[in-house]
Amino acid sequence: MSYHQEKIETFIDENKALIKRMFGDYTNAPVDGDIPDSFETYDGKKIHVRSKRATPKNTFSTPSSNK
């Protein structure tokens, strides 16, 4: 591994650790793209994650022929 690659990987690892300290870990990691109900901060507090958006309704109808 080159010197630059090691520095990049160290930078990434340090930033991951910073994000973990700032925002905590997910209590249940999303497996299939679902948004977790909450996550736990570094000091053990649980924080609610906003709920999923409602599925959008298709307001556009299929084009009709005007003959």
Secondary structure per residue as TSV (DSSP state, phi and psi in degrees):
chain	resnum	aa	ss	phi	psi
A	1	M	-	360.0	140.0
A	2	S	-	-81.3	163.3
A	3	Y	H	-57.9	-43.9
A	4	H	H	-65.4	-39.0
A	5	Q	H	-63.8	-40.0
A	6	E	H	-63.1	-41.7
A	7	K	H	-64.7	-40.1
A	8	I	H	-64.4	-45.1
A	9	E	H	-65.6	-37.1
A	10	T	H	-64.0	-43.5
A	11	F	H	-59.0	-45.8
A	12	I	H	-63.3	-46.0
A	13	D	H	-62.5	-40.8
A	14	E	H	-65.8	-37.6
A	15	N	H	-70.3	-36.8
A	16	K	H	-61.5	-42.2
A	17	A	H	-65.0	-39.3
A	18	L	H	-63.6	-45.8
A	19	I	H	-61.1	-40.6
A	20	K	H	-62.5	-42.2
A	21	R	H	-67.2	-36.2
A	22	M	H	-76.3	-41.0
A	23	F	H	-118.2	-11.0
A	24	G	-	83.0	-174.1
A	25	D	E	-105.1	151.2
A	26	Y	E	-69.1	137.4
A	27	T	S	-74.3	-32.9
A	28	N	S	-135.1	111.2
A	29	A	-	-65.4	138.7
A	30	P	-	-65.8	124.7
A	31	V	S	-95.0	-46.4
A	32	D	S	-116.0	30.7
A	33	G	S	88.8	1.2
A	34	D	-	-69.8	151.5
A	35	I	-	-85.8	127.3
A	36	P	-	-65.7	153.8
A	37	D	S	-66.0	-37.8
A	38	S	E	-158.4	169.4
A	39	F	E	-135.2	160.2
A	40	E	E	-107.3	131.6
A	41	T	-	-78.3	173.3
A	42	Y	T	-60.0	-32.4
A	43	D	T	-90.8	8.8
A	44	G	S	94.8	0.3
A	45	K	-	-77.7	140.7
A	46	K	E	-93.9	135.2
A	47	I	E	-121.1	132.1
A	48	H	E	-75.0	136.7
A	49	V	-	-97.5	142.4
A	50	R	-	-58.7	152.6
A	51	S	-	-72.8	164.7
A	52	K	-	-67.5	151.2
A	53	R	-	-75.3	150.7
A	54	A	-	-67.0	148.3
A	55	T	-	-66.6	132.0
A	56	P	-	-68.2	141.3
A	57	K	-	-88.6	139.3
A	58	N	-	-75.6	109.8
A	59	T	-	-90.7	-7.2
A	60	F	-	-96.9	129.5
A	61	S	-	-91.1	164.0
A	62	T	-	-68.5	145.0
A	63	P	-	-62.3	133.6
A	64	S	-	-103.7	152.2
A	65	S	-	-86.1	130.7
A	66	N	-	-102.1	84.7
A	67	K	-	-100.7	360.0
